[in-house]
Amino acid sequence: MNRRMIVFAIGKLLSMTGLLLFIPVMISFIYHESQGLYFGIVGAILLLLGFLISRKTPKKKNIYAREGFVIVALSWILVSAFSAIPYVLSGEIPHYVDAFFEMVSGFTTTGSSILTNIEGMSHTGLFWRSFTHWIGGMGILVFVIAFIPIASGRSMHILKAEVPGPVVGKLVSKVRATARILYVIYAALTVIEIVLLLFGGMPLFDSILNAFGTAGTGGFAIKNASIAAYHSAYFDVVITIFMILFGINFNLFYFILIGKVKDALRSEELHYYLGIIALCIIVITCNVLPMYKNVLEALRYAGFTVASTITTTGFVVVDYGKWPLLSQMIILVLTFVGASSGSTGGGIKISRIVMYFKSARKELKKALHPHSVQTVEFENQPIDGNVISSIQGYLVIYLIIFVVSLLILSCYKIDFTSAFSAVATCLNNVGPGMNVVGPVGNFSSLSDVSKLVLSFDMLAGRLEIFPMLLLFAPSSWRK
């Protein structure tokens, strides 16, 4: 374990976080608010701390799998922990566990909240809350790698540990160039959404923050009623389209930019992703049609809710808790499915689910025809046995964490549906659950222990479980 390199990377991250905390300071000047002072204080402390930690470059710059996992897990915990402090100091979220939960939810792009009056927050606090979605969507360390050299060409293990999906590769030869390409595409799509929202009459501040929530598929709203507060079919359609776009593997956008449009459109994962969305929208629209004025209104709400759930964004335009049971069950299933690998969405991921079912089908065929040679293919390529094993291991550990978390929450006063959906929505980085934690509720009534458990679930879900588990494994720290 190269501990010096871990400390050096953490120092760089803290410095970058300190710089980012000065952005809400500028927002506070624009709106003449005092909350920016606390963001500035914490930002200055992080800048100094990061400089002291990373002023000496280690002689050995090797970063392997263990170092990558540990750096990523520690980074996400520390950034969330420090980012919560300004809210406590300003009194906007006076209880630290609540503030920590909110920041973990922000950076992991979960969107679960403990706030009961969102509109009562300052512009400064709202901006940082939504900005955490935008940074966390593509990855905190992907952002750092894009702008600050950490380990020159040795950062691939960091990228692998942070970017969601069973398989991660470089778009170009250099990891830093890959990170920059990803962020250019990410920023461009965000700007386009902001412009379209402005065109529809949404205020600039609201447009920026709602675009942050959409881009990161995080779903932190700046209105108590979420997107429903705008009562606009135009906004619903624009945000629905962009939620779906941000749930697509960003590699496909890169292929389109370099002229490989046919390669992008041939993506097997893309076909499954769009197919599932279309099928669910049709079924739910037919199921909820009697509740609305016409087909278009039912389609609008069904499309938005399906897109918001499968991409794990968590924006709300309707209380789907009042929908028929079939529609609610579809929404619950989509909570687990998630978006594409290499996107900003959470969940188990389409590619992982497809490969798992193909692997199960292979085993079934092998049982019927023991002497036949069966291979699992995905995206017209045979899948390595190690990838299949890692997917199976991921699902087993996923279920263990889910069950343990559910058992802990059941020790406190909470009904089963609320507890089950709370764990599901946090582990899959979705946002709202059902009943107490549903689209018109929040997580404020849960105990501190429950919030900490769910914070761990959000981090584990966003980082694909393994970095969080390996951080606490003694074997990870042995030389």
Salt bridges, closest charged atoms under 4 A:
GLU33 OE2 - HIS123 ND1 2.98
ASP98 OD1 - LYS451 NZ 2.53
GLU102 OE2 - ARG129 NE 2.79
ASP206 OD2 - LYS223 NZ 3.90
ASP236 OD2 - ARG300 NE 2.67
ASP263 OD1 - ARG266 NH2 2.52
GLU268 OE2 - LYS358 NZ 2.46
GLU363 OE2 - LYS362 NZ 3.48
ASP448 OD2 - HIS95 NE2 2.93
GLU464 OE2 - LYS349 NZ 3.56
GLU464 OE1 - ARG352 NH2 2.77
